[in-house]
């Protein structure tokens, strides 16, 4: 399904550009440089899973093309999943890579199935993570079952040679309920 065209696409901002600064819990999750998969596994007491929603070749959104440094209208591989904790959808993740860079790279996003892309990216030391950016993710870009206004999302690009993999993660309300629970505060400390 092609991405929805928005009259005013979001502005992706770094931590330093956010005013006012987000609350500590929010800042901790949005700008943590470690593996989100590992943190979600810990928060869910190892009841973490990936639910694939859709994947395939698509024309990339203009903000994705800019982040990947490819021309507008470029085609890329798009993978959308829910990252689930204890059976609940906690995070919507959209990962994209430009076709021009992906072909011949030896990196096959199509074979991940229900495995975590983050786990793969963090285990391959050849990938370097770019700066984290955040925005209020447009509801029109979310799957129907998670469509809600003003949810916080973050993204970063992982680079290896000429290949860029842009990973966007949107934190859903069920996640924040769990992360904010008093008994979870010791579990969610960054590792």
ZIPEHU-V638357 format. One record per residue. N is the residue number from 1. PSI is psi in degrees with one decimal (NA if undefined). Layout:
# ZIPEHU-V638357
n-><N	N>
psi-><PSI	PSI>
This chain:
# ZIPEHU-V638357
n-><1	2	3	4	5	6	7	8	9	10	11	12	13	14	15	16	17	18	19	20	21	22	23	24	25	26	27	28	29	30	31	32	33	34	35	36	37	38	39	40	41	42	43	44	45	46	47	48	49	50	51	52	53	54	55	56	57	58	59	60	61	62	63	64	65	66	67	68	69	70	71	72	73	74	75	76	77	78	79	80	81	82	83	84	85	86	87	88	89	90	91	92	93	94	95	96	97	98	99	100	101	102	103	104	105	106	107	108	109	110	111	112	113	114	115	116	117	118	119	120	121	122	123	124	125	126	127	128	129	130	131	132	133	134	135	136	137	138	139	140	141	142	143	144	145	146	147	148	149	150	151	152	153	154	155	156	157	158	159	160	161	162	163	164	165	166	167	168	169	170	171	172	173	174	175	176	177	178	179	180	181	182	183	184	185	186	187	188	189	190	191>
psi-><130.0	148.0	147.8	134.6	131.9	140.0	-32.2	87.8	157.3	153.8	119.4	128.4	146.8	170.7	-41.5	-25.1	-10.5	120.7	125.6	163.1	140.6	160.5	154.6	-44.9	-44.6	-48.0	-40.6	-44.8	-36.7	-33.9	13.5	130.0	-10.7	-173.2	120.0	-36.8	-45.8	-41.1	-40.3	-36.1	-44.1	-44.4	-35.0	7.9	50.5	18.5	51.8	142.3	161.9	126.1	104.0	136.4	-50.9	154.9	154.3	179.3	133.3	161.8	128.4	151.9	158.4	-36.6	-31.6	-41.9	-43.8	-44.9	-34.4	-2.1	45.5	159.8	148.1	143.4	2.8	149.4	148.5	169.6	128.0	131.0	125.2	133.8	163.0	132.8	122.2	142.0	127.1	38.9	-2.7	143.4	116.9	-34.9	134.2	127.5	135.4	119.6	134.9	149.5	137.4	137.5	-42.2	-34.8	-30.8	-42.1	128.6	-0.3	-16.8	5.1	114.2	96.3	-23.8	-13.8	8.5	-34.8	-126.0	16.5	155.2	127.1	-38.9	-41.4	-42.7	-46.0	-39.0	-18.2	-12.8	102.4	-12.0	-20.6	132.8	132.2	131.7	-175.8	140.6	138.2	156.8	160.9	170.7	108.7	132.3	129.9	-34.5	-20.7	-3.6	154.2	151.2	-40.3	-9.0	10.2	114.6	145.0	149.0	26.8	142.6	133.6	160.0	160.8	156.3	158.4	132.7	125.1	137.8	115.3	-123.2	3.8	127.2	132.2	112.2	122.8	119.3	136.9	127.3	122.3	121.7	159.3	-39.3	-32.5	-49.6	-34.9	-44.1	-45.4	-32.1	-9.4	131.9	-37.5	-10.9	-13.5	-35.2	-22.7	-32.8	7.5	138.2	147.2	NA>
